[in-house]
Amino acid sequence: MNRGRSYSFERRFFRDAGTGAETVQLTSFPCVNIKLYFHVNAFTPDSQTLVFQTCALSSRDSKVDIFKVQIDGTGLTQLTDDAEAGSPVVSPDGRWLYYVCHGELRQVSMSDYSVDTVGYIDGIQPSTGLSSNTAGTTINASMSSDGRVYFTDATLKNGRRAILRYTTDGKAAAIIYESDSITHTQCEPAEAKIVAFQHGPDDKNRNIWLINEDGTNPRPLDLPFGNGHWMWLGNTGKIMSNLEKQCHGIAVMGEGDEAPELIATGEHFWHAASSRDGQWMVSDTSWPDNGIQLIHVGTKKYATLCYPESSNSHPQWSHPHPSFSPDGSYVVYNSDRSGTPHIYLVKIPAHLKEELQTV
């Protein structure tokens, strides 16, 4: 049993060659290491610890384990050692890592590494491997701000896709919605009364759908031409979405808004994430890759934060998928610049924030 086992530092410090931003490479071991998806919380609330996924073996069907590490590269510790550790997310209070294994929602302590089963849903198709993006439990997990409710999506044994809802007190676990196509499931972070997911596109090119927390009242968000990469904009109740390449931008829209608001344009923004306060965005770019862009929502100004130099190819771990620490001081991203996917953390320069906030 390797759960709770600590490992030597793998860190490497450097300055980004293009922007000079202070960066630490957190992993170096030659296996597939991948950050949690850009809209999934990977950090403890003090912004000092984050979790990531890593393949246990150098094989295409390797099981995936979850590790934690401090932002300075110390404290590398294995958190899971199960047949499957799908849909991981750190609880809002930072005490627990939650994940799904063969239909069971499990929680492992971030301090003493004890593990408990919280709930169980029958009929879930197990999956192994980081590439199993549409089989079994996936990479999409979210929780209410009080840690009371956990949501994810999964493939059922009958082949259909489903949204799962578990309460962390162990009193409820159920499939709340089924369809033929569901991904990117995430609850609204403030109150978790609304759940958004990817489906479609429909005849109006809308592919973001909303349901109530109990799975009722499915309806589309009237935002067309999303490229499938989107998340809630902090606690604003609005959703930010990267747009298809021909639209060249990032848009924001809330349910009931008359039209989307275009926040940034001029780049092929690929995967964008919001800060906790909804004031900032960070996005990788691709085709061409002009680096990771830091964007201020209010001024709509943006600038290059760093250059991940990843291949931006088909495997998920070659996509930077940048996201913020809770305090907004750091951005974590993936890169296979060395030939092996690793986790990188870049500190946002104070002068860059000042420049972007200035009208």
C-alpha positions, -999 to 999 in steps of 0.1 A, spaced: 0 0 0 16 33 -11 -11 57 1 6 82 24 40 74 10 63 105 6 88 109 -21 119 131 -27 117 165 -43 114 166 -81 113 204 -84 132 226 -107 132 264 -105 136 287 -135 124 319 -151 103 317 -182 125 324 -212 100 346 -229 85 367 -200 109 362 -171 81 350 -148 93 328 -119 84 292 -125 88 259 -107 85 225 -123 69 204 -96 73 169 -112 103 153 -129 98 115 -127 95 101 -162 58 91 -163 26 108 -173 18 136 -148 -13 156 -154 -29 185 -136 -66 184 -127 -88 198 -154 -89 236 -155 -124 240 -139 -117 214 -111 -104 226 -77 -69 211 -72 -58 234 -43 -61 237 -6 -77 270 3 -44 285 16 -30 281 -20 0 262 -6 -8 226 -17 -22 211 -49 -30 177 -62 -24 161 -96 -28 128 -114 0 104 -124 2 71 -142 15 43 -119 31 25 -148 45 33 -183 16 16 -201 -14 28 -220 -38 12 -195 -20 22 -164 -41 29 -133 -40 65 -122 -30 77 -87 -34 111 -71 -5 129 -55 -2 161 -35 27 186 -35 35 219 -20 38 249 -43 76 250 -36 79 214 -47 83 199 -13 59 174 4 54 151 -26 30 125 -12 8 98 -28 -29 101 -18 -45 71 -35 -37 36 -44 -69 22 -58 -79 4 -90 -96 37 -101 -93 72 -88 -117 91 -112 -131 126 -110 -108 139 -82 -115 172 -64 -101 189 -33 -128 198 -8 -134 236 -2 -120 233 33 -89 215 20 -93 186 44 -102 159 19 -96 146 -16 -128 132 -30 -128 107 -60 -149 80 -75 -138 43 -76 -162 18 -93 -192 39 -83 -181 46 -48 -174 82 -37 -144 80 -15 -127 106 7 -90 105 17 -77 127 44 -51 152 32 -33 150 66 -34 114 79 -43 97 45 -72 76 60 -98 67 35 -136 62 38 -164 54 14 -191 81 15 -217 68 -10 -223 43 -38 -242 43 -71 -248 11 -89 -243 6 -127 -212 28 -133 -187 16 -159 -152 14 -144 -124 30 -162 -86 31 -161 -61 54 -178 -60 92 -182 -72 89 -218 -106 74 -207 -123 108 -211 -157 93 -219 -156 60 -201 -165 54 -165 -158 83 -142 -139 111 -158 -120 142 -151 -150 164 -142 -158 169 -105 -171 198 -85 -185 206 -51 -208 231 -34 -189 258 -16 -198 243 18 -185 209 7 -220 194 12 -226 180 -23 -203 165 -50 -211 162 -87 -195 143 -115 -204 126 -148 -198 90 -157 -206 64 -183 -232 38 -172 -229 1 -179 -257 5 -205 -235 29 -224 -254 61 -216 -239 91 -200 -250 103 -166 -246 131 -140 -240 117 -105 -249 136 -72 -235 125 -38 -239 142 -5 -208 140 16 -227 131 47 -234 97 31 -272 102 31 -278 105 -6 -263 92 -38 -281 91 -71 -281 95 -109 -299 128 -115 -297 131 -153 -290 108 -182 -283 115 -219 -263 102 -248 -237 129 -245 -226 146 -212 -192 160 -204 -176 190 -185 -202 187 -156 -197 214 -130 -221 229 -104 -224 267 -99 -198 272 -72 -216 296 -49 -248 277 -40 -247 246 -63 -283 250 -72 -276 248 -109 -254 222 -127 -240 230 -161 -228 204 -186 -217 199 -222 -241 185 -247 -248 191 -284 -244 213 -303 -280 219 -311 -294 236 -343 -285 270 -329 -249 259 -322 -255 260 -284 -237 233 -264 -238 243 -227 -268 231 -209 -282 238 -174 -302 217 -150 -314 222 -114 -295 204 -87 -320 176 -87 -317 170 -124 -349 188 -134 -356 215 -160 -329 209 -186 -324 240 -208 -296 254 -230 -275 285 -222 -281 308 -252 -244 311 -260 -235 298 -295 -202 286 -309 -185 276 -277 -155 253 -284 -164 230 -255 -140 247 -230 -158 267 -204 -164 272 -167 -184 293 -142 -170 329 -138 -163 328 -101 -194 334 -81 -210 357 -106 -236 332 -118 -223 336 -153 -204 312 -175 -172 320 -195 -166 301 -227 -138 299 -252 -153 302 -287 -147 283 -319 -116 294 -339 -135 314 -364 -150 336 -336 -115 342 -320 -124 350 -284 -138 344 -249 -174 353 -241 -193 355 -208 -230 350 -204 -255 344 -176 -289 328 -179 -314 355 -189 -288 378 -204 -298 391 -238 -265 384 -255 -230 371 -246 -204 397 -237 -171 394 -255 -142 397 -231 -111 390 -252 -104 386 -289 -75 385 -312 -61 351 -302 -72 315 -306 -79 312 -269 -81 274 -262 -88 266 -225 -96 295 -202 -102 294 -164 -115 320 -140 -101 333 -107 -122 327 -76 -133 363 -76 -142 363 -113 -120 393 -120 -93 374 -139 -91 348 -166 -61 328 -178 -60 309 -211 -36 289 -232 -35 296 -269 -30 273 -299 -27 272 -337 -7 294 -332 5 290 -297 13 325 -284 17 314 -248 -6 315 -217 -25 348 -216 -35 366 -184 -68 386 -189 -84 412 -167 -122 409 -171 -129 446 -162 -105 462 -186 -106 434 -212 -68 438 -215 -45 407 -217 -8 399 -220 14 368 -221 22 353 -187 45 325 -199 53 301 -227 45 265 -218 61 251 -250 38 221 -249 31 201 -280 -7 209 -279 -14 176 -295 -41 150 -290 -34 136 -255 -50 156 -228 -17 159 -209 -2 178 -238 -27 206 -233 -16 233 -207 -51 237 -192 -40 266 -170 -59 275 -138 -54 298 -108 -45 291 -72 -74 302 -49 -56 334 -39 -49 343 -76 -12 345 -71 -2 315 -92 -12 296 -124 -6 259 -127 -3 243 -161 8 211 -179 36 208 -205 53 180 -223 81 203 -234 107 177 -221 90 148 -239 72 138 -207 42 155 -193 49 175 -161 32 200 -138 44 236 -137 35 265 -115 42 301 -125 40 331 -102 20 360 -116 42 391 -116 27 420 -96 36 445 -124 17 425 -149 -15 426 -129 -11 464 -124 -6 470 -161 -37 450 -170 -59 467 -144 -50 502 -156 -75 516 -180 
